[in-house]
Amino acid sequence: MNEQQSRGFLLKQRAFLKLYLLGYIEKQKGYGSQMLEDLRKEFKQYGYSPNHSEIYKSLHELYKEGMVRREKKIKGEPGVDFQEIVIYHLTDKGKEESRLFKKQMKVELDRCIGLLSKAIEDHYSPLKNTR
């Protein structure tokens, strides 16, 4: 992407969520509602609480893109518990594309940090000497 080309203001929520969801899936940590709960806890201190629909839309996009596959399981003890959950796993394609996506996201996150840092410096730093 050309340096001068506009990329929008800040990172899109869906891209941000996909970054975290891919990380959870790589570590084989849970199913959709568990990932949602973990993300809400992780970002509570920042005043961000992703909603249910955004998590599942992101997971669905990863599935449609062929990056993840779904596996249905019964949560708890088979024959006793009956709650069906969907566990997500990276596909072979997803493993490679996840690495590329993370590299792209690092560049984009650095850009966003720079933009926010500039705003803080410009509006909240002590006045600089002007000549």
C-alpha positions in Angstrom: 0.0 0.0 0.0 1.4 3.4 -1.0 2.4 5.6 2.0 0.3 8.5 0.9 -2.8 6.4 0.2 -5.5 7.0 2.8 -6.2 4.0 5.1 -9.0 5.5 7.1 -8.8 6.9 10.6 -8.2 4.0 12.9 -8.3 0.3 12.7 -11.6 -1.3 11.9 -13.2 -3.2 14.8 -13.7 -6.4 12.8 -9.9 -6.5 11.9 -9.0 -6.0 15.5 -11.3 -8.8 16.7 -10.0 -11.1 14.0 -6.5 -10.6 15.3 -7.5 -11.7 18.8 -9.8 -14.5 17.6 -7.0 -16.0 15.5 -4.7 -15.8 18.6 -7.3 -17.7 20.7 -7.9 -20.2 17.9 -4.1 -20.8 17.5 -3.9 -21.5 21.2 -7.0 -23.7 21.0 -8.7 -21.6 23.6 -12.4 -22.2 23.7 -15.4 -21.6 21.6 -17.2 -18.4 20.5 -18.9 -17.4 23.7 -15.8 -18.3 25.8 -13.7 -16.1 23.5 -16.3 -13.3 23.8 -16.2 -13.5 27.6 -12.3 -13.5 27.6 -12.2 -10.5 25.3 -14.7 -8.6 27.5 -12.6 -9.2 30.6 -9.3 -8.3 28.8 -10.6 -5.0 27.5 -12.9 -3.9 30.3 -10.2 -1.6 31.7 -10.2 0.3 28.4 -13.9 0.7 28.2 -14.4 -1.7 25.3 -16.8 -4.6 25.4 -17.2 -6.4 22.0 -20.7 -7.5 21.4 -21.9 -11.0 20.6 -22.8 -10.3 17.0 -19.4 -8.8 16.1 -17.6 -11.8 17.5 -19.7 -14.3 15.6 -19.6 -12.2 12.4 -15.8 -12.2 12.6 -15.7 -16.0 13.2 -18.1 -16.5 10.3 -15.9 -14.4 8.0 -12.8 -16.4 9.1 -14.8 -19.6 8.3 -16.0 -18.3 4.9 -12.4 -17.2 4.0 -11.2 -20.8 4.7 -9.0 -19.8 7.6 -10.8 -21.8 10.2 -12.9 -24.9 10.4 -15.6 -25.7 12.9 -16.0 -28.8 15.1 -19.2 -29.4 17.1 -18.8 -30.9 20.5 -20.9 -31.4 23.6 -19.8 -29.2 26.5 -19.3 -31.2 29.6 -19.8 -34.9 30.1 -21.2 -36.9 27.1 -24.5 -38.5 27.9 -25.0 -36.1 30.9 -24.7 -32.7 29.4 -26.3 -31.6 26.2 -25.0 -28.2 25.4 -23.5 -28.3 21.9 -20.6 -25.9 21.3 -18.5 -25.1 18.2 -14.8 -25.3 18.5 -12.7 -23.4 15.9 -9.4 -24.7 14.5 -7.0 -23.1 12.0 -6.9 -24.8 8.6 -3.6 -25.3 6.8 -4.5 -22.2 4.7 -5.4 -20.4 7.9 -2.0 -21.0 9.5 -0.2 -19.3 6.7 -2.8 -16.5 6.2 -2.8 -15.9 9.9 0.9 -15.1 9.9 0.5 -12.7 7.0 -2.6 -11.1 8.6 -0.6 -10.5 11.8 2.2 -8.8 9.9 -0.3 -6.5 8.2 -2.0 -5.8 11.5 1.3 -4.8 13.1 1.9 -2.2 10.4 -1.6 -0.9 10.8 -1.5 -0.9 14.7 1.8 1.1 14.5 0.2 3.6 12.2 -2.8 4.0 14.6 -0.4 4.4 17.6 1.4 7.1 15.7 -1.8 9.0 14.9 -3.0 8.8 18.5 0.5 9.7 19.9 0.5 12.8 17.6 -2.9 13.9 19.0 -1.7 13.5 22.6 1.5 15.4 21.9 -0.2 18.2 20.0 -3.0 18.8 22.5 -1.8 17.5 25.9 2.0 18.0 26.0 3.5 21.2 27.6 3.8 24.0 25.1 7.0 24.0 23.2 9.3 27.0 22.7 8.3 28.8 19.6 10.8 31.1 17.9 
